[in-house]
Amino acid sequence: MKSVRWTTMMILAVILMMAGVSGAGTLDEVKARGHVIAGVNGELFGFGKPDDKGVWQGLDVDTARAVAAAVFGDAQKVKFIPLTAKTRFTALQSKEVDVLTRNATRTLTRETELGLNFVQVNYYDGQGFLVSKKLHVKSAKELAGATICVLPGTTTELNVADYFRSNKMTYKPVVIESNTELNKTFFAGRCDCLTSDASQLAGIRAVAPNPDDYIILPEIISREPLAPAVRHGDDQWYDIVNFAVLAMIDAEYLGISSKNVDEMLKSEDPQIQRFLGASEGNGKALGLDEKWAYNIVKQVGNYGEVFERNVGVNTPLKLERGFNALWTEGGLMYSPPFK
């Protein structure tokens, strides 16, 4: 009888211990540490790269800052870890980073086999081709026999192989792991073409020795919904990161910006009151302060502000909103109601 009671007590102890472990989720770990750790590109102008003063800039960087603003009320409480395309998912799986905001494409196998959860897309993209104007190439279908620079560990490798196979063309891949070295190889003329997401090609061209010497060909050969990712198994952290992105989108839809957010606190619109935390509920549902969305907009901006500041038509990338416009403007950016 004693052994039975002892066994029962041991089982209960294990259950309680497991409950304690499961209760210590990412949010608790982040709060205890005092900052969010975000995996970013580190080499991609417009999305994730330090400026000349060492200050991190980019659309993905601002996305990570939005998460920090939601959690801490301070967008600066984030540490950026530069990751390569090859190491990015391993770093997230091994808990080296809390969130991956590194122009990563959401795919079925990444969500299942790699054990990741992608949140709301923060940039809708597609793969393209960058070439020198000296080649006098006007279409990707003129690239038969070309040498093509490509990053390993990306959807880009498979997409370009599929494209050339389906068009019955051959090519010679030049595979280099580092973005910087790959770009140097292309600009040195050691490959005819560089293929990647069109937004990435725009960022690479923007920092070329002579940007006007290069052209992005018109063909877009894939769908690349780029989104932040978190690990499977922590629903609260997933919700926080997901709604941090959605908050920037919904703020733009509601007409709330970093410039007018304080004035909007006086609004009598119930949607705006709930969004900014004047009416309680949303913060409690996420385990955050009720002003979490206010802090994102005040310190980081709405999605339109973030887009235009980092990659828009008045930046060196000169990107149009396109699919990344709000749904009311013909784009794909759409947020569920915050209630």
N, C-alpha and C positions, 0 to 999 in steps of 0.2 A: 504493500500500500504506500509505504514511504517513497519507494522508487517511482511509483506512478505520479505521486504529488510532485516529486523532484523534476520528473520529465515534463510535467505540465507547466511548472514554474519556468523551466528553461525555455519551453516553446513560447510562453507569454513574454519572456524577456527578449527573445529574438524578435518577436513581432513588434514589441515596443521600440526596440532599437532600430528596426527597419522603418517604422513609422517616423522616428526622429530623423533618420537619414533622408527619407523622402520629403520631410517637412522643410529641411534645409535646402531650399531651392536656390536657383541662380540669383534671384532678387536679394535674398538674405546674404549670400556671399558677396554680391556687389556692394550692398550697403555696408557690410562689415569692413570691406576693403577701402571704401570711400571713393571709388571711381569705377567707371565702366571700362573694360578692355575691348577695343574694337579692332578686328583684322581688316586692313585696308590694302589698296594697291601699292601706294608709295611711289609709283613711277608714272602715273597717268594724269596728265594735266587736265583739269576740269572735273575730275572725279576723285582723285586721291593722290596728293603730292604736296610736300612742303614747299613754301615759297622761298624767296631769296633770304628771308629772315628766319627761316625754319618753322614758320607757322603753317600748320596743316590747312589745306584748302581743297574744296571740291564738293560735288553733289553727294557722294557717298560719305565724305567726312562730315558734312552737315547733317546727314541722316543719323550718324552715330551721336552727334551732338544733341540731336532731338531726343534720343533715348536718355542721355544724361540729364537733359533738362527735365524730362518727365520724372525720372527717378529721384534726382537730387534738388531740382529747382535751380540747377547751375549747369549750363551747357558746356562749361569748360572742364567738368569733372569726368574726363575721358582720356584714356591713354591709347595712342594709335600704334599698332604693330604692323609694319609692312610685311606682306606675304606674297609669295609667287603663286602663279596659277596652279603649280604642282603641290604646294604645301598648304594652301588655304583651307581645304576641307579637313585635313588631318589636324591642323591647329585648332579648329572648332571642335572636332570630335574629342581631342585630348584635353580640352578645357584650357588651352593656352589663351584663348580669347572667349569672351562672353557672347559676342555677336560678330557675324561676318558681314561687313558692308563693303564689298569688294567686287563690283560689277560682275556678279556671278549669275549665270543663267539658271532659272528654275527648270528642272527636268524630272521625269518620272523616276529614273534610277538614282538620282541624287537624293530624292526625298525618301526612297525606300532602302536601297542597298547601302547608302552612306549614312542613313539614320539622321537626316536633316529635315528641318521644317523651314520652308521659305515663307516669308510674310508677304504683305502687299508689295507689288512691283513698284519700284521707285524710278525705273526708266525702261520704257519699251523700245527695243532695238532690233536690229537685224544685221547679219554679216555682209560685209562688202569687200571691195578690193581697192587698194591705194597703189597708184602707179605714177611714174614720172611722165610729165607731158612729152618728154623727148621720145618716148616710145611710140607716140602718135596712135595710141590704142583708145578706142571709144567705147568698147564693150568688153565684158569679161569673156565673151565667146571668142574673142580674138587672142586669148591667152594660151592657146594650145602650145605645149612644149615649153612653157615658161618655168622659171625657177621661182618658187613662192615661199616667202618667209612666213612661218607659223609657230605659235606657241604650243608646247606640249601640254597635256593634261587639261585640254579645253574642248568645248563642243566644236570649236573652229576646225580642228583637225578632221573630225568626221564629216562636217558639213562640206568642206572643200573637196574631200575625197569623193563624196556623193555627187557633188555638182559636176566635177570633171568626168566622173564615170557616166552619169546620166547624159552628158553632152558628148560622149565618146571622144574625149580629149585626154591627152596625157600631160603630166606636169612633174616637176622635180621639187619635192619639199625640202626646205632648209629649216630644220627644227632647232630652236635655241630657247632655253628655259627662261632667261632673263629678258624682261621687256626692254631694258636699256640696251643690252647687247644686240637684241633682235632689231631694234630700231637703227642702231649704228650700222648693222650689216646691210639693212635696206638702203639707208641714205648713202652708204659707201658704194652702192651699185652692185653688190654681190648677189642680189636677187632682183628679179624683174618686178616683183609685186609683193606687197604686204597685205595679208588678209586677216581680218578681225571684225569685231562689232563695228558698225559704222561710226558710232560715237567715239570709240577708242581710236579709230583711224583719224577722226577730226582732231582729237587731242594730240595725237602723234604729229599730224601735219602742222598743227599750230605752233609747235616748238621746233620745227625743222629749220635748218639754216636759211632756206628760202621757201617759205610755205607756198607761194604762188607757182612754184615749179612742179607741184604735184596735184593730182586730181583723184577724187573718189569716183569710181565708175558707177553707172546708174543701177546696175543689178544688185538687188538685195536678195540673198539666197537662203535666208533662214528666218525663223522667229526666235528672238532672244529676249524674253522677259527677264530683265535684270532685277534682282530683289535681294534684300538682306536675308540672312539665314541664321537659325538657332538650332540647338540640338533637340532631337526627339525627347519627349518625356517630361517636359517642364511647361505645362500649359500656361501657367501664370506669366512666365517670362516671354513665351510666345505672344500672348495677348498684349503685353506691354510694348514689345518691339513693333508688333503689327499695328497697334493703334497709334503709336508715335508717328509712323509713316502716314497713316490715314488722317491723323490730326492736321498735318500740313496740307493735305488735299482738301479736307473738309473746311479748313479755315479759308482757303482760297474761294471755295464755293460760296461760303457765307459772307464773303467780302471783308474778312478780318485779316489784317496785315500787322507787321511789326510796328508800323507807323500809327495805326489807329486802334490797336488792341486795348489801350487804356480807356479810350473814349467808348469803345464797344462794351466795356463792362457796365455802362449805364443803360445799355439797350434793354427794352422791355420784351424783345422777341424771345419766347421761351427756348427756341433752339440755341440761340446765342448764349442765353443765361446758363443752360445746361453745359454747353461746350466749354465755356470759360470758367465754370465752377461756381458761378453765382448761385445756381441751384445745385444742391448736393446730390451725389449718387454715383456719378461716373468714376470719380477718384476712388471711392470705397470699393467699387466693383473690381478695380484693377489692383487694389492694395497700395494706392498712391495718394498723394495730397490732391485735394479737389482742384487745385490750380495747375495741375500737371500740363493740360493743353495750353492754358494761358502762358505758362513758362516757355513752352516750345515756340509758340508764335512770337512772343516778346523777344526771345533771345536768339532764335534761329530764323524765323520767318515762315510764311506760308509756302506751299509748294512752288507757286509761280515765282516768288521772290528767290527761292533757293535755285530754281532752274535758271532764271535769267542772270543771276549773279555769277553762276559757275560755268554754264555752257550755252547761254542764250545768244541771240543774234548780235548783241553788242559786245560779246567776248571774242577772243581769238578763234574759238571753235565755230561761232556763227551758226548755231543749230536752231532750227525752227522748232516750235512746240510739237507739231505733228500729232502722232499718237499720244504724246505726253501732255496734250491739252486736256482741260476738263471735258467731261462728257457733254456738257452744255455747249461746248465749242467744237464739237466733232471729234474729240479725243477719247481716250480710254480711261482717264483718271476719274474714278467714281468712288465715293465713300458711302458706307452704310450710315444710317442716322446714329447720332451719339445720344442714346437714351436707353 
